[in-house]
């Protein structure tokens, strides 16, 4: 197995972990009933998690397409799904950036972000593509 493919797997794993951890942190933050992110430990952390999530979403689809090309598999079925993932990532990233642009991030605002179909669709997309790409590891 090429070190380039292993590096791509590690990057995918890292991006998925960051997005999932951000979502899980936001679930806990939403439950706190805070009016603002100012003045509390978790309030300061929510912006950091959102920034990490935003960075992990940047160019995610292009990264995945390069990863698939490195695997030397028929790319057509992957390209179609990655196009779906690209739309979902772009939409989720827009929502994350909207929340980040607010002067105060309340628990209610984060709860609404968590409920966003865009973020939920993205998480499901990532779970699916990650599992599909794991099958290539087992076959290698």
C-alpha positions as CSV (number, residue, x, y, z in Angstrom):
1,X,0.0,0.0,0.0
2,X,1.4,3.3,-1.0
3,X,2.4,5.9,1.6
4,X,0.4,8.4,-0.4
5,X,-2.8,6.3,0.1
6,X,-2.0,5.8,3.8
7,X,-1.6,9.6,4.1
8,X,-4.9,10.2,2.4
9,X,-6.6,7.7,4.7
10,X,-5.1,9.4,7.7
11,X,-6.3,12.8,6.4
12,X,-9.8,11.5,5.8
13,X,-9.9,10.0,9.3
14,X,-8.7,13.3,10.8
15,X,-11.3,15.3,8.9
16,X,-14.1,12.9,9.8
17,X,-13.0,12.9,13.5
18,X,-12.9,16.7,13.6
19,X,-16.3,17.1,12.0
20,X,-17.9,14.5,14.2
21,X,-16.2,15.8,17.4
22,X,-17.4,19.3,16.6
23,X,-21.0,18.0,16.1
24,X,-20.8,16.1,19.4
25,X,-19.4,19.2,21.2
26,X,-22.2,21.3,19.7
27,X,-24.8,18.9,21.0
28,X,-23.5,19.3,24.5
29,X,-23.2,23.1,24.1
30,X,-26.8,23.3,22.8
31,X,-28.0,21.6,26.0
32,X,-26.4,24.2,28.3
33,X,-29.0,26.9,27.6
34,X,-26.4,29.7,27.2
35,X,-27.4,33.0,25.8
36,X,-23.9,33.8,24.6
37,X,-20.5,32.2,24.1
38,X,-19.0,35.0,26.2
39,X,-17.9,34.3,29.7
40,X,-18.0,30.5,29.9
41,X,-15.4,27.8,29.1
42,X,-17.6,25.9,26.7
43,X,-18.5,29.2,25.1
44,X,-14.9,29.9,24.2
45,X,-14.6,26.4,22.9
46,X,-17.6,26.5,20.6
47,X,-15.9,28.9,18.2
48,X,-12.8,26.8,18.1
49,X,-14.8,23.7,17.3
50,X,-16.7,25.6,14.6
51,X,-13.4,26.9,13.1
52,X,-11.9,23.4,13.0
53,X,-15.1,22.0,11.4
54,X,-15.0,24.8,8.8
55,X,-11.4,24.0,8.0
56,X,-12.1,20.3,7.7
57,X,-14.9,21.0,5.2
58,X,-12.7,23.1,3.0
59,X,-12.0,21.4,-0.3
60,X,-13.3,18.1,1.1
61,X,-14.8,16.9,-2.2
62,X,-11.6,17.6,-4.2
63,X,-9.6,15.8,-1.6
64,X,-11.9,12.8,-1.8
65,X,-11.7,12.7,-5.6
66,X,-7.9,12.7,-5.4
67,X,-8.0,9.9,-2.9
68,X,-10.3,7.8,-5.1
69,X,-7.9,8.4,-8.1
70,X,-5.0,7.1,-6.0
71,X,-6.9,3.9,-5.3
72,X,-7.0,3.2,-9.0
73,X,-10.7,2.2,-9.0
74,X,-13.5,3.0,-11.4
75,X,-14.2,6.6,-10.4
76,X,-17.6,7.2,-12.0
77,X,-19.7,5.8,-9.1
78,X,-17.5,7.7,-6.6
79,X,-17.7,11.0,-8.7
80,X,-21.5,10.9,-8.5
81,X,-21.5,10.5,-4.8
82,X,-18.7,12.9,-4.2
83,X,-20.7,15.5,-6.1
84,X,-23.6,15.0,-3.6
85,X,-21.1,15.2,-0.7
86,X,-19.7,18.4,-2.2
87,X,-23.1,20.1,-2.2
88,X,-23.8,18.9,1.4
89,X,-20.3,20.1,2.6
90,X,-20.7,23.4,0.9
91,X,-24.2,23.9,2.5
92,X,-23.0,22.8,5.9
93,X,-20.0,25.0,5.7
94,X,-22.2,28.0,4.8
95,X,-24.3,27.3,7.9
96,X,-21.2,26.9,10.1
97,X,-19.8,30.2,8.8
98,X,-23.1,32.0,9.4
99,X,-23.0,30.9,13.0
100,X,-19.3,31.9,13.3
101,X,-20.1,35.4,12.0
102,X,-22.5,36.1,14.9
103,X,-21.2,38.3,17.7
104,X,-22.8,35.9,20.2
105,X,-23.3,32.2,19.8
106,X,-26.2,31.0,22.0
107,X,-27.1,27.4,22.8
108,X,-30.3,27.9,20.8
109,X,-28.3,29.0,17.7
110,X,-26.1,25.9,17.9
111,X,-29.1,23.7,18.5
112,X,-30.6,25.1,15.3
113,X,-27.3,24.4,13.5
114,X,-27.3,20.9,14.8
115,X,-30.8,20.3,13.5
116,X,-29.8,21.6,10.1
117,X,-30.5,19.0,7.4
118,X,-27.3,20.1,5.7
119,X,-25.1,19.2,8.6
120,X,-26.9,15.9,9.2
121,X,-26.7,15.0,5.5
122,X,-23.0,15.7,5.6
123,X,-22.4,13.5,8.6
124,X,-24.3,10.7,6.9
125,X,-22.3,11.2,3.7
126,X,-19.0,11.0,5.6
127,X,-20.0,7.8,7.4
128,X,-20.9,6.2,4.0
129,X,-17.8,7.3,2.1
130,X,-15.5,6.4,5.0
131,X,-17.0,2.9,5.2
132,X,-16.8,2.4,1.4
133,X,-13.2,3.5,1.4
134,X,-12.4,1.2,4.3
135,X,-13.4,-1.8,2.1
136,X,-10.4,-0.9,-0.1
137,X,-8.2,-1.2,2.9
138,X,-9.5,-4.7,3.7
139,X,-9.1,-5.7,0.0
140,X,-5.5,-4.5,-0.3
